[in-house]
């Protein structure tokens, strides 16, 4: 199973769910969201909020967006 978010504002990386994993709320929050989708969602939101314009220091401190 995989999980990915796609919208006109951007996309996240594909998160693969381990075969046989019991996907309950804890697994989804800790593995799928926290380690997979949220870093990309935060990067997309940052670009939207700043309008794509930021200083050199901000670019260095901001994690790269999704591929």
VONU-61637 format. One record per atom (N, C-alpha, C): residue number from 1; x, y, z. Coordinates in nm, 3 decimals. Example, Ala and Ser with C-alpha at 12.3 -4.5 7.8 and 13.67 -1.06 7.14 Angstrom:
// VONU-61637
NODE  seq        X        Y        Z
NODE    1    1.319   -0.569    0.780
NODE    1    1.230   -0.450    0.780
NODE    1    1.320   -0.330    0.780
NODE    2    1.285   -0.225    0.708
NODE    2    1.367   -0.106    0.714
NODE    2    1.290    0.003    0.787
// end
This chain:
// VONU-61637
NODE  seq        X        Y        Z
NODE    1    0.085   -0.117    0.000
NODE    1    0.000    0.000    0.000
NODE    1    0.090    0.124    0.000
NODE    2    0.042    0.230   -0.063
NODE    2    0.117    0.355   -0.066
NODE    2    0.026    0.470   -0.025
NODE    3    0.088    0.580    0.014
NODE    3    0.016    0.701    0.047
NODE    3    0.089    0.819   -0.015
NODE    4    0.015    0.909   -0.079
NODE    4    0.073    1.027   -0.142
NODE    4   -0.034    1.136   -0.146
NODE    5    0.008    1.258   -0.138
NODE    5   -0.084    1.372   -0.148
NODE    5   -0.050    1.449   -0.274
NODE    6   -0.153    1.483   -0.353
NODE    6   -0.133    1.558   -0.476
NODE    6   -0.240    1.666   -0.484
NODE    7   -0.197    1.787   -0.513
NODE    7   -0.291    1.897   -0.535
NODE    7   -0.230    1.991   -0.638
NODE    8   -0.304    2.092   -0.676
NODE    8   -0.250    2.186   -0.773
NODE    8   -0.136    2.271   -0.714
NODE    9   -0.121    2.266   -0.582
NODE    9   -0.014    2.342   -0.516
NODE    9    0.114    2.262   -0.502
NODE   10    0.109    2.132   -0.524
NODE   10    0.230    2.052   -0.513
NODE   10    0.198    1.906   -0.485
NODE   11    0.303    1.829   -0.466
NODE   11    0.286    1.688   -0.436
NODE   11    0.387    1.647   -0.329
NODE   12    0.358    1.537   -0.265
NODE   12    0.449    1.483   -0.164
NODE   12    0.517    1.360   -0.222
NODE   13    0.619    1.317   -0.152
NODE   13    0.683    1.191   -0.192
NODE   13    0.587    1.076   -0.164
NODE   14    0.612    0.964   -0.226
NODE   14    0.531    0.844   -0.204
NODE   14    0.581    0.775   -0.078
NODE   15    0.489    0.742    0.010
NODE   15    0.523    0.670    0.133
NODE   15    0.472    0.527    0.118
NODE   16    0.563    0.432    0.125
NODE   16    0.527    0.291    0.113
NODE   16    0.494    0.236    0.252
NODE   17    0.383    0.168    0.261
NODE   17    0.342    0.104    0.386
NODE   17    0.402   -0.037    0.387
NODE   18    0.466   -0.073    0.498
NODE   18    0.527   -0.204    0.509
NODE   18    0.423   -0.314    0.489
NODE   19    0.456   -0.416    0.409
NODE   19    0.362   -0.528    0.391
NODE   19    0.329   -0.590    0.527
NODE   20    0.203   -0.614    0.549
NODE   20    0.160   -0.675    0.674
NODE   20    0.146   -0.580    0.790
NODE   21    0.177   -0.453    0.769
NODE   21    0.168   -0.356    0.878
NODE   21    0.021   -0.332    0.914
NODE   22   -0.005   -0.320    1.043
NODE   22   -0.139   -0.286    1.090
NODE   22   -0.148   -0.134    1.092
NODE   23   -0.221   -0.078    0.996
NODE   23   -0.229    0.068    0.984
NODE   23   -0.343    0.117    1.073
NODE   24   -0.307    0.153    1.195
NODE   24   -0.402    0.213    1.287
NODE   24   -0.367    0.362    1.299
NODE   25   -0.434    0.432    1.384
NODE   25   -0.409    0.577    1.395
NODE   25   -0.266    0.607    1.438
NODE   26   -0.210    0.526    1.526
NODE   26   -0.073    0.548    1.572
NODE   26    0.027    0.531    1.458
NODE   27    0.014    0.424    1.381
NODE   27    0.104    0.399    1.267
NODE   27    0.091    0.511    1.166
NODE   28   -0.033    0.548    1.134
NODE   28   -0.055    0.652    1.034
NODE   28    0.007    0.785    1.077
NODE   29   -0.016    0.824    1.202
NODE   29    0.036    0.953    1.251
NODE   29    0.189    0.951    1.260
NODE   30    0.245    0.845    1.317
NODE   30    0.389    0.841    1.342
NODE   30    0.473    0.807    1.220
NODE   31    0.425    0.721    1.134
NODE   31    0.504    0.677    1.020
NODE   31    0.465    0.751    0.893
NODE   32    0.339    0.742    0.857
NODE   32    0.295    0.799    0.729
NODE   32    0.301    0.952    0.731
NODE   33    0.241    1.013    0.831
NODE   33    0.240    1.160    0.836
NODE   33    0.374    1.218    0.879
NODE   34    0.417    1.186    0.999
NODE   34    0.533    1.252    1.058
NODE   34    0.661    1.228    0.979
NODE   35    0.685    1.105    0.937
NODE   35    0.810    1.073    0.868
NODE   35    0.797    1.080    0.717
NODE   36    0.675    1.090    0.666
NODE   36    0.657    1.086    0.522
NODE   36    0.599    1.212    0.463
NODE   37    0.473    1.241    0.492
NODE   37    0.402    1.346    0.421
NODE   37    0.420    1.486    0.480
NODE   38    0.425    1.499    0.612
NODE   38    0.428    1.633    0.672
NODE   38    0.549    1.718    0.633
NODE   39    0.671    1.662    0.622
NODE   39    0.781    1.748    0.579
NODE   39    0.757    1.812    0.443
NODE   40    0.700    1.736    0.350
NODE   40    0.671    1.791    0.218
NODE   40    0.557    1.891    0.223
NODE   41    0.454    1.862    0.301
NODE   41    0.341    1.953    0.313
NODE   41    0.387    2.086    0.374
NODE   42    0.475    2.080    0.473
NODE   42    0.528    2.203    0.534
NODE   42    0.608    2.285    0.432
NODE   43    0.687    2.217    0.350
NODE   43    0.767    2.287    0.249
NODE   43    0.677    2.353    0.146
NODE   44    0.572    2.285    0.103
NODE   44    0.477    2.342    0.007
NODE   44    0.408    2.462    0.069
NODE   45    0.363    2.450    0.194
NODE   45    0.295    2.561    0.262
NODE   45    0.387    2.681    0.276
NODE   46    0.514    2.657    0.305
NODE   46    0.610    2.766    0.320
NODE   46    0.623    2.846    0.191
NODE   47    0.629    2.776    0.079
NODE   47    0.640    2.843   -0.051
NODE   47    0.514    2.922   -0.080
NODE   48    0.398    2.866   -0.046
NODE   48    0.272    2.936   -0.069
NODE   48    0.264    3.061    0.018
NODE   49    0.300    3.049    0.145
NODE   49    0.292    3.162    0.238
NODE   49    0.387    3.274    0.198
NODE   50    0.509    3.239    0.158
NODE   50    0.608    3.342    0.123
NODE   50    0.594    3.388   -0.021
NODE   51    0.506    3.327   -0.096
NODE   51    0.491    3.364   -0.236
NODE   51    0.611    3.323   -0.319
NODE   52    0.691    3.231   -0.269
NODE   52    0.809    3.186   -0.342
NODE   52    0.928    3.277   -0.326
NODE   53    0.912    3.386   -0.250
NODE   53    1.021    3.482   -0.231
NODE   53    1.074    3.470   -0.088
NODE   54    1.203    3.448   -0.076
NODE   54    1.263    3.444    0.057
NODE   54    1.411    3.479    0.046
NODE   55    1.468    3.512    0.158
NODE   55    1.608    3.551    0.159
NODE   55    1.699    3.429    0.145
NODE   56    1.826    3.453    0.120
NODE   56    1.923    3.345    0.107
NODE   56    1.930    3.263    0.236
NODE   57    1.925    3.330    0.351
NODE   57    1.931    3.259    0.479
NODE   57    1.807    3.172    0.498
NODE   58    1.690    3.223    0.462
NODE   58    1.568    3.144    0.473
NODE   58    1.576    3.019    0.386
NODE   59    1.630    3.032    0.266
NODE   59    1.644    2.916    0.177
NODE   59    1.737    2.812    0.238
NODE   60    1.839    2.855    0.309
NODE   60    1.933    2.762    0.371
NODE   60    1.870    2.690    0.489
NODE   61    1.778    2.757    0.559
NODE   61    1.716    2.699    0.678
NODE   61    1.592    2.616    0.646
NODE   62    1.536    2.634    0.527
NODE   62    1.414    2.566    0.489
NODE   62    1.445    2.433    0.425
NODE   63    1.380    2.325    0.469
NODE   63    1.405    2.196    0.405
NODE   63    1.360    2.199    0.259
NODE   64    1.425    2.123    0.173
NODE   64    1.387    2.124    0.033
NODE   64    1.245    2.071    0.014
NODE   65    1.179    2.121   -0.085
NODE   65    1.043    2.077   -0.115
NODE   65    1.043    1.941   -0.181
NODE   66    0.925    1.893   -0.210
NODE   66    0.915    1.762   -0.273
NODE   66    0.975    1.764   -0.413
NODE   67    1.024    1.648   -0.455
NODE   67    1.087    1.633   -0.584
NODE   67    0.993    1.655   -0.693
// end
